Amino acid sequence: MNKIKLIIFISVIIVVLFYLLHSTPKMALRTQVFFKGYPKAALTSEIIDYEYQNIKFKEKGSRGYAFTNPPIEKATQGHLDTYRVKRIGILYFADFIKDI
């Protein structure tokens, strides 16, 4: 019986943690960057609305965001500064998009 309670407790903790990490657009963006391997940039950089991407993705239900101090990819030395955050149900998910 205790093993079942432990499994239920751990499952509830995982679901709550997942919800908290994807509950707002900025938290979803910080989570994405953190798990890509840039924890310092995810925790310290400021996030701003990216108007160009907001105009481009307005009809798709997503918004563009940019980091003011973006992480730099190690392989290509490119700035990972612009992201698209899409709402799916009550959760938000972020994807890197190449800035034009």
Sequence and secondary structure as in RCSB ss.txt:
>XXXX:A:sequence
MNKIKLIIFISVIIVVLFYLLHSTPKMALRTQVFFKGYPKAALTSEIIDYEYQNIKFKEKGSRGYAFTNPPIEKA
TQGHLDTYRVKRIGILYFADFIKDI
>XXXX:A:secstr
 HHHHHHHHHHHHHHHHHHHHTSSHHHHHHHHHHHTT HHHHHHS EEE HHHHHHTGGGTEEEEEESS  B TT
T  B  EEEEEEETTEEEEEE    
